[in-house]
């Protein structure tokens, strides 16, 4: 929001400079301080990339959250495997039969264990939320940048039209 306000203030300042510019006698032309206008345009340009920087940062944070969720899920799975192994060793009576089926039993236990299910659900929720937020921010920053650039383009076209008319009046023979 602060960037929006700063940018709007700069546009207002630019508009004020043009509105309050002194007119050239016998003409609808006006004179503005070129350096002042260019300085304001540079300030506006400096504000636009900040939105893009924020979107990149948010995307990195999204990846961190996703990786953290995946790591947490992997740790929970590892913990469940260790617990399954401990239970397996503690209660096994028929060692040979259990050796043959242990991998399948551990895998089935781990997949069906509550911590693994909760970890997978939590990881899925975190990933979905991060992707949703990143998409909203990305779309918002694109819309914002398009609006700002459209406004700047409109203002610049007006200025270019004015310059073309001024040149045409200076040299009517050309």
N, C-alpha and C positions, 0 to 999 in steps of 0.2 A: 504494500500500500504506500509506503514511503516513497518508493521509486515512482509510482503513479503520480503522487502529489508533486514531487520534484519536477517531473517531466511536464505536468500540466502547468506548473508555475513558470517553467521555462518557455512553454508555448505562449502563455499569457504575456510574459515579458516581451517575447518576440512580436506578438500581436500589438502590444502597447507601443513598441518602438516604431512599428510601421504606421500605426494609427496616428501617433503624435508627431510623425516626421514632418518637417517643414516642407511646404510645397514650393515648387519652382514657379515664379510669376508667369502668367499667361499659359499655363500648362496644368494638366492633371497629374503631372509627375511629382515625385517627392524625393528628398534626399535622406538616406539613412547612413549611420556609421557602419561601414562595411566590417570593420574589425569586431565591433560589438555583436553584430548579427552572426558573423562566423563563429565567434566565441560561444554564443548560445547554442548554435547548431552543433558544435563540437561537444558541448555539455550534454545535449540530448543524445548524441551518438554514444557517449560514455555510459549513459544510463541503460541503453538497450542491451548491451552484452551482459549486464548483471543478471538479467532474467535467464539468459542462456546458461550462465555460470551456475545459477541456482538449480536449474533443471539437471545439469550434469551432476552436481553435488547430490541432489535427491536420488538420481539414478544410482550413484555409487552407494549411497546409504541403503537403497533398496537391495542391491547386491549383497551388502554386508548383512542385512537382516536375513535374507534368504540363506546365505552361507552359514550364518549363526544357527538358524533353524535346522539346517541340514546337519550341522555338526552336533547340535543338541540331540537330534533324532538318532544320529549314529552312536553317540555316547549312551543314550537310553537303550538302544538295541544291544550294544556291547554289555551294558550292565545286566540286561535281561538274559543274555547268553551266559554270563558268569553265574547268575542266580540259577538258571536252568541246569548248568553243569554241576553246581553245588548240590542241588536237589537230586540230580541224577546219581551222583556219587553216594550221597547219603542213603538213599532208599533203594538202591539197586540190589536185587537178590540174584538175578540170573545174569551174571556178567557177560557171558557169551552172547546171549540173545540181545541184551542191551547194547553190546558193542556193534552188532550188526545193524541195529535200528537206531542207534544213538543220534546219528546225524539227522535222520528224519524226525525223530522225537524232539530234538533240540530246535530244529527249524520250525516244526509245527507249534511247539510251545512258545517260541519267541514270537512267531507271527500272531499267535492268539493271545499273547500276554497283554494285559491292560496298559502297562507303561508304553509298549510299542505302539499300540493302537492310539493312545493319547498323544504320543510324540508325533505320529504320522498326521493325526488330525490337526495338531497345533502347527506343525510345519506347513501343512496345506493352507491353513487359515492365514498364517503370517505371509506366505508367498502370495496368496490371492489379495490380501490387503495391500501389500507393498506394490504389487502390479497395478491394482486399482488406483492407488494414490499417485504412482508414477505416471500413469496414463492421464489422470486428471490434470496433474501439474504440467505434463508435456503439452497437452491440448490447450490448457489455459495460457501457457507461455507462448505457444504458437499463435493463438488468437490475439493475444496482447501485442505481440511483435507485429503481426499483420495490421492491426488497427493503427499502431504508431507509425509504421512505415507508410500506410495509406494516407494518413494525415500529413506526414512530412512530404510525401509525393505530391499531394494536392497543393500544399503550400508552395512547394518548389515550382510546380507547373504554373501557378499564378504568378510567381516572381519571374519565371522565364518568359511568360506571355508579356508581362509588363516590360521587360528588357527588350524583347523583340519589337514591341510597339514604339518604345523610346528610340531604338536604333532606326526604325523606319521613319520616324519624324525628324531625326537628325539628318538623314540623307534621303530626302523624298525622291531624288533622281534615280536611285539604284533599284 
